[in-house]
Amino acid sequence: MGNCVLRVIHIVDKFMEVFSALILGGMTLFIFAQVLARYVFKSPLAWSEEGARFMFIWMTFIAGYVGARKGQHIGVELIQNLFPESIKAGMKVLCDLISIGFFILVLFYCCAQWDKLSAQTSPALKIPMAFVYLGMMLGCFGMAASYFLHIFEVLKKKRGEEAS
């Protein structure tokens, strides 16, 4: 891959890391405000719990992208480790293809429901539910792209080993 593409990917990775951390910070503030309002002022906030929940959804999928890019998603490698290196590469590609299929399926169904989600608003914040699902869509797109890049890297490494 060209240096320009790698630079863009690196910028996107850093942005998503920072964005995920900012969402976590916002979530913490919302929950702190709710606890303070409920127990100190005896007047709970109607919007903070819903806002924190929506931020949690966004953070889950954005951080999922970050984890996929860093290769930190949980996996069972017991069976993979029983095989020689030549077969391991194929198994990694197969697992990545299955993951890509899953994320594309989630994206497809989110897009199919987009009109309904745009019309429905959340009870407390009154924001379209499509906004909440947008975080899921961005995260799934990012994770699918990440696994695609991983396949590219595995195949590139395999070609390099065969050439030498």
C-alpha positions in Angstrom: 0.0 0.0 0.0 1.1 3.5 -0.7 2.5 5.8 2.0 -0.4 8.2 1.5 -3.0 5.5 2.2 -1.1 4.3 5.2 -0.9 7.8 6.5 -4.7 8.3 6.1 -5.3 4.9 7.9 -3.0 6.0 10.7 -4.9 9.3 11.1 -8.2 7.5 11.1 -6.9 5.1 13.7 -5.7 7.9 16.0 -9.0 9.9 15.5 -11.0 6.8 16.5 -8.9 6.2 19.6 -9.3 9.8 20.7 -13.0 9.8 19.8 -13.5 6.6 21.8 -11.8 8.2 24.8 -13.8 11.4 24.5 -17.0 9.3 24.5 -15.9 7.5 27.6 -15.2 10.8 29.3 -18.6 12.2 28.3 -20.3 9.0 29.5 -18.5 9.4 32.9 -19.7 13.0 33.2 -23.3 12.1 32.3 -23.3 9.4 35.0 -21.6 11.6 37.5 -24.2 14.3 36.9 -27.0 11.8 37.3 -25.6 10.5 40.6 -25.1 14.1 41.8 -28.6 15.2 40.8 -30.3 12.1 42.3 -28.5 11.8 45.6 -27.4 15.3 46.4 -30.2 17.5 44.8 -32.9 14.8 45.1 -34.0 15.6 41.5 -32.8 13.0 39.0 -32.1 14.0 35.4 -34.3 12.5 32.8 -31.8 12.7 30.0 -28.4 11.6 31.5 -29.1 7.9 31.7 -30.3 7.8 28.1 -27.4 9.9 26.9 -24.9 7.7 28.7 -26.5 4.6 27.2 -26.2 6.0 23.7 -22.6 7.0 24.3 -21.9 3.5 25.5 -23.3 2.1 22.2 -21.1 4.5 20.2 -18.1 3.7 22.3 -18.5 0.0 22.0 -18.5 0.0 18.2 -15.8 2.8 17.8 -13.6 1.0 20.3 -14.4 -2.3 18.5 -12.8 -0.7 15.4 -9.7 0.3 17.4 -9.4 -3.2 18.8 -9.8 -4.7 15.4 -7.0 -2.5 14.0 -4.7 -3.4 16.8 -5.5 -7.1 16.5 -6.8 -7.2 20.1 -10.2 -8.8 19.6 -10.6 -12.0 21.5 -10.1 -15.2 19.6 -9.6 -18.9 20.3 -6.3 -19.9 18.8 -6.1 -23.4 20.3 -7.1 -25.1 17.0 -5.1 -22.7 14.9 -1.9 -23.4 16.8 -2.2 -27.1 16.1 -1.5 -26.5 12.4 1.7 -25.5 10.5 2.3 -21.9 9.6 1.2 -22.4 6.0 -2.3 -23.5 7.1 -2.5 -20.8 9.9 -2.5 -18.0 7.3 -5.4 -19.6 5.5 -7.3 -20.0 8.7 -6.7 -16.4 9.6 -8.0 -15.3 6.3 -11.1 -17.5 6.7 -11.8 -16.1 10.1 -11.4 -12.6 8.8 -13.8 -13.3 5.9 -16.4 -14.6 8.3 -16.0 -11.5 10.4 -16.3 -9.2 7.4 -19.5 -11.1 6.4 -21.0 -10.5 9.8 -20.2 -6.8 9.9 -21.6 -6.4 6.3 -24.7 -8.2 7.4 -25.2 -5.9 10.4 -24.6 -2.9 8.1 -27.1 -4.2 5.6 -29.8 -4.5 8.2 -29.1 -1.1 9.7 -29.4 0.4 6.3 -32.7 -1.5 5.7 -34.1 -0.1 8.9 -32.8 3.5 8.4 -36.2 5.0 7.4 -37.9 3.6 10.5 -34.9 4.7 12.7 -35.0 8.2 11.3 -38.7 8.6 12.2 -38.4 7.2 15.7 -37.0 9.5 18.4 -35.6 8.7 21.8 -37.9 9.3 24.8 -35.7 11.7 26.8 -33.3 13.3 24.4 -35.7 13.4 21.4 -32.9 12.6 19.0 -33.6 10.3 16.0 -32.7 6.7 16.8 -30.8 6.6 13.5 -28.1 8.7 15.2 -27.7 5.9 17.8 -27.5 3.3 15.1 -25.0 5.4 13.1 -22.3 4.6 15.7 -23.0 0.9 15.1 -22.8 1.4 11.4 -19.5 3.3 11.5 -18.0 0.8 13.9 -19.1 -2.2 11.7 -17.8 -0.5 8.6 -14.5 0.2 10.3 -14.2 -3.3 11.6 -15.0 -4.8 8.2 -12.4 -2.6 6.6 -9.9 -3.4 9.3 -10.3 -7.2 8.7 -10.0 -6.6 5.0 -6.7 -4.8 5.6 -5.6 -7.7 7.8 -6.3 -10.2 5.0 -4.3 -8.0 2.7 -1.4 -8.0 5.2 -1.5 -11.8 5.8 -1.5 -12.4 2.0 1.3 -9.9 1.5 3.4 -11.6 4.2 2.6 -15.1 2.7 3.8 -13.9 -0.7 7.0 -12.5 0.8 7.7 -15.8 2.5 7.1 -17.8 -0.7 9.3 -15.4 -2.7 12.3 -15.9 -0.4 
